[in-house]
Amino acid sequence: MTFSSFENVVIICYSIYSYNKNNPLFSSIFIANTSIQIIQIYIKMKHRYLLSLLLWLSITSVLHAQTPAVKGTVHTENGTPLSGVSIRVLGGKATLSSNLGNFTIAASPGDTLSFTYIGYEATQAVVSDQSQPLDITLHQAATELSEVVVTALGISKEKKSLGYAVQELKSEQLNTTQTPNLVNNLSGKIAGVRVTNSQGDMGSSRIVIRGETSIAGNNQPLFVLDGVPIDNSQLGAGGSRDYSNALADLNSEDIESMSVLKGPNAAALYGSRAAHGVIIIKTKLGKKRKGLGIYFNSNNTFSSLLSLPEYQNVFGQGGNGEFSYVDGNGGGLNDNVDESWGPRMEGQLIPQFGSNGEAVPFVPHPDNVKSFFRTGFTTSNSISVADAGDKYSYRLGFNDGHQTGVIPNSKLNRRNISFNSQFKITDKLNLTAMANYLISDAPNLPGVGGKRASSTMLQFTWFGRQVDMQSLKDSYFSTGSPDNWNNAYYPNPYFGAYENTVELRRDRLIGAIGLTYDIAPGLTAHFQSGTDYYNDRRKLKIAYGTSGTPFGSYEEVGYTINENNTEGTLNFDKHLNSDFSLNILAGGNIRSKTYEENDQKAPRLAIGGVYTLDNSRDPLISTNVYSRLKVYSLYGSAQLGYKNYAFLNVTARNDWSSTLPANNLSYFYPSVNGTVVFTDLFHLKSNVLSYGKIRGGWAEVGADTDPYQLYDTYGFTLFGSNPLLTTSGIKMNKKIKSETTTSTELGLDLGFFNSRATLDISLYNTNSFNQILKVDITPTSGYTQELLNAGKINNKGLEVALGVTPIKQPDFNWNFSVNFALNKSEVKYLDDAGELENYTLGSDGTAQVVAAVGKTYGTIIGTAYQRDAKGNILISSNGLPETDPTLQDLGHFTPDWNGGFYNNLKYKNWGLSFLIDASIGGSIYSGSNSTGQYTGVLASTLPGRGAEFGGLNYYYPGNDKKNLPVAASGSGPNGEKVYDDGIIAPGVTASGDANQQIIPASLYYKTISSVDEQYVYDASYVKFRELRLSYQLPGAWLSRMGIQGASVALVGRNLFFIYKKAPNIDPETAFSTGNAQGLEDLTLPTSRSYGINLSVQF
Amino acid sequence: MKYSIYKYLLRPGTLLVSSLLILGVSSCKKELVRINKNPNAVEDPTADYLLSGAEKSAADAYWGATANFGSSQLITQQWALIQYTDPDRYIFDGSSFSDFWTTLYTSSLTNIKVMMQLGEEAENNNYVGVGHVLRAWNFQLLTDAFGNIPYKQSGNVEQSSLAAYDSQQEIYEGLLSELDTALLQLDPGGAAIEGDLIYGGDISNWRRFAHSLQLRIALRIADAAPALAKSTVQKVLDSKELISANDQAAQFIYDKSPNWNPVANNFSTRNDYRISKTVVDRLYALDDPRLPIYANLPENKNIKKYVGVPNGLTTSDANSLGLANTSKPGSYFSADNAPAVIQAYSEVLFLRAEAAARGFSAENAAALYQQAITASFNQYGITDEAVIAAYLNQPSVKYNASNYKKSIGDQKWIALFGEGLEAFAEWRRLDYPDLEPAVAGKYGDKMPVRFIYPSTEQTLNRKAYRAAVAAQGTDDLFTKLWFDKN
């Protein structure tokens, strides 16, 4: 059976009328604007074998439902309904409970019913009175292997029935320490998940599962919150602020679990966006309360810098060893030079910034950069109230968080209200409603990047090592003026931090309602409609008098993002006989997304200090973008189980996307996987091997593209009163087809010593092809980019997750987990003709990160030393290393492997957990190291800079600097001035002899600063990522005060590096969450945090 | 318990609903296609706005830092750098000139191409003619600077995203004939064109510019292909349609911010450029009245004379001259609405003088030379005849028939102040003025004679790039181009 012709097998046709045009935030809170009109199943009588058989089975079994029947419900101790519980009349028929935990089974009084469910202790009940519904509570079993996990579409399944790897993090493990960005909480905890913290303490974080599978597009997974796909874009990346990715808004305290579906095999049902994996987030729901059901948590942490470059403290500002300050703008001697190639700092008297022209001691300020940063503080306080009864359960949470960052005047506030509830309207009808209102409100975000007006690290990487930060602080706070140690390029750093600000306010609503209806025993209909809507407004201010932007500027940027998803599914569960069980699901989804951006800028203010768009001396620069897409989908899945130890799963999905051309907008993709618990099959269970499962599968997913990729466009600008149209430079493609990713996965799950030790191993091979790429083409073609439908990338990998509980005593419990993931990618080709070699993902100067054919994704290329056949650096006759005119392969950003080591110890009331996180291999290009050598601020420029640093003596014959320096001993032959900062660059001359030409150190460092090879470092690191020491207060104490439980914990995060190789920077850093990783330039230092967490339950 | 799918299927009306659904699928498709209509940008442009866009893009590339004041004006020692002096020391690489290359090939030439197509569809030949003239100018700028470049196969993405390089000889020949084609199309009595920011739609001036550009190209190749140069000169002079007054000059006049002159834009936030010591010294030596226009007095009010900065100092050496103690290029050039001069009247006169000197025409070389200098004075508002006469009568200014290359080279270089690319080409061709290499040049005494191709060509157009380098010579600053004999 060929899957490509699946459309001929079954066409499940439906029409759901859905619209939500001018998304009114409030009217859509519980999304009453969508309704199912018709759900209809239509079978075409051709190649119908498998699915029509399954449908037939389901129909007949419904028809043959028997009477008399006993009804009842099965739930957990908390009252949460359990679906899929196997209910069997001893010696008779069997059935499964519905999504609402309901069941109906033919049984007579006196019959014994057995209830079995993986992960729970088996229970029996005797039927006494048929008219009396049974209320069955199942208790969680002690073993960990019989786990139930959340899978695609939020469906809970026994882990043993899955043919792919799923890893789940429960709230406790997720929240060892809190972070300002939820994504960070996943770091090091799940095999195959790679998290990269962009920069600073308020910025974005990137997450990639199982390597990059898209050459050009988004590689981050899809996040689904209680069934609602939510946006995790980083809007405005690459600007003067590292805006956090949208997911950072979520409050980790609200989260019950995060389930990671690692790629197409697990996530095929999610369709287009599943190629990069899916993370399913379940928020907490009310539980049957003890006490008042009120829970309070307070997390308070301080933060400080984790890494700062190592600076030299011997030479001060200036050039040629000379410096004297007048106005910092060329009025004095080299006082516009923002480099540290000046005089030695030996206490000699030189006029300096803040000395009012007076000559004062010229001395180093070793901590001048460090003292600019302050200790940050974050407080996050959550309170929730929750309860559950027979007909309802709810949880209402509120969180209030404030963060003051390590950079002066950086501040971020977050508040959110979350509500999650379930109501049993009738025995058959269940309603769920969820709403999360999130506010992110930052009075000012830390300045990043290379903008002179607002960058934090720019002027510290170009710096005078003698500068006293206190004098800059005093100057700004006493006068409010931008006056600075250098006035040619930068405002006073405090002026920059306090005046050139970016304000952000994001209001977000994520909400959903769902209805579940038990149509018949085993047959459930489910409907859900959800929205994710947010409004993100930013105000970017640059003050009058800022060097480089003398008139200041004001810009307002607004984004409105909305995605609505409405879906309906039919789920059918049935024990066919005592051996076979069947589950079938069919459904449809409508997804619509709108993106709106509105940007207005007054490029030069008319009057300083007034930030309005009217206050402009130039015409406003406006841009606005509105884009919209819609995708209709139909999907289905079936699971056939045999004796509860062998399972076969198939899925299929068809999407119709508005982003593709009319004749290509429909695309279909299937998946199949299977698993066998071989310890059950072959009765292998022993004291050592307690559980063993082998699994495997194949999956395909299709993907569409962004809106408006079909036709060339021309952009408008206005010249006086004359409009200009200019080509966008991008050759669009009206013939594009959907992208395809296929993935094969094999795995082995083992449990030892009664599951005290578990081992999960996965192997996968993923191919992504027909990639929709905007490739750079030679501009001589008339365009800078062309949209191609080509390209193939392969990812292969191995994941190992080991869990061990070495000690399990009533008073002392120790478990640890180790995860390890290895991924190897190869870009197979970029275009069909094989002409393209590189696809540029990002660049910094001449260093580029590319997808290069035949190489690992994220190859770093750049300038390199010219070398001879033996690999020696060639030195030209002037003593300087030569640069190879051809850009060379310098490494790749993707690590060889990454992993984590998580430990959890409990002794009586004490708990200790910690996480060590490692990323080994891969490279990073550091622009900060390059610039810092050019400017002479780094300690790495000391070798050779003076006699005490190994500098050689030389002179210029005739004191003429046009002559090449000559080595000197003592004095020049004609009384020439002798310098002691000579370096002989390592390497050979054209003739192959060792280089002998002496050159000044400054010239050497300035020259090599343009050789990218010099600044590509091993990006490996091992971080002590998380630490939590907690104490559970004794219950006897508390109960008198009406407190159910309380705990206090000391927490720490990113505490220190156990290992790293890249000097002066944190190798876990990048510009943004995009694919341009492996490049660092002027990024903010990362921070560590430590503090106390308190939680009380009433 | 008889609710079932089966019953659903048997329900009356199911067939009707099913068929409605099949109809629904096709209307669904229509809806999806409609959603994907781009509301943000124009998919159907118009010729007039494209013309404006092309002219502005080309002017920005031509007059901006990349190709002009950040490179060719430094090499020809019109301006100098006082901070970040790397370009002044000839430290250029494969990314140095890519903006110039990219803007001309994409924003300018693609705009022109689409404009010409629309002009043809509308049967408005003047758009087509203007398109050819602009194309010729753009390609002339590119080949002057780089040598071999893609010309015939360029802008052909529908066929291939790759483009072979043509030899410089073929390009100049092609441009001359393309300008002939333009002249066949340009008709002052024909349909009007709109959106022309250079000549305001005056087709007669476009014809003058087309001929003047032919004259420029003819002399560019005078040493390499004298026969073609000569026949072109004769044809052009016969036409009597040349730029023959300052108000007929081809120039793009800028507006205020954000459409301000690229120099104004740069100077509004940066303080890197000074006038070159070479120019200041020459103008002082000649007592040239253009000096106060070309240079400002230093900001340090105690300094009462113009102080140029030597080209190619190290950053520290340049810095130590003092930012306030040296002269910036004249405010005339950094005004918001300063023009980007594409072809001045004085240049046409210098070209005619040289054509006469070479014997390509029977005109009076000495007289034209003097008229050229006068036109340059007039261009900057210096009209006092006594001043002009005094200047022209200096022995050091007087036309020297025995070394016309020196007379014309020296004076044309002064007249081309600001037009770095043209000055660069003419300095290479005429070998005058005699310039000293950068003080601390990266390559010792060598001076650049071409631009380096953007390094992206090595990756994105590999085969063609390699063939071009094989044909022309190493892709560095020192490979002489075809037109540059001696």
Interface residues (C-beta under 8 A of the other chain):
Chain A: C13 Y14 S15 I38 Q40 I41 Y42 L55 S58 I59 V62 L63 A65 T67 A69 T104 G319 N320 E322 N329 G330 G331 L333 N334 N336 V337 W341 A488 I519 A520 P521 L523 G548 T549 P550 P603 R604 R617 D618 P619 I621 N624 V625 Y626 S627 R628 L629 K630 Y632 W656 S657 S658 T659 A662 L665 P707 Y708 L710 Y711 D712 T713 Y714 G715 F716 T717 F719 G720 N722 P723 L724 L725 T726 T727 S728 G729 K731 D776 I777 T778 P779 T780 S781 G782 Y783 T784 E786 E835 L836 E837 N838 G845 T846 T863 N878 T883 P885 T886 L887 K961 K962 S1010
Chain B: M1 K2 Y3 S4 I5 Y6 Y8 L9 T14 V17 S18 L21 I22 G24 V25 C28 K29 E31 L32 V33 I35 N36 N38 P39 N40 A41 V42 E43 P45 T46 Y49 L50 S52 G53 A54 K56 S57 I82 Q83 D93 G94 S95 W101 T102 Y105 T106 S107 L109 T110 N111 K113 V114 I149 P150 Q153 S154 G155 N156 V157 S160 S161 L162 A163 G195 L197 D255 K256 S257 P258 N259 S268 T269 R270 N271 T315 S316 D317 N319 S320 G322 L323 A324 V439 A440 G444 P454 S455 T456 E457 Q458 T459 L460 N461 R462 A464 D475 D476
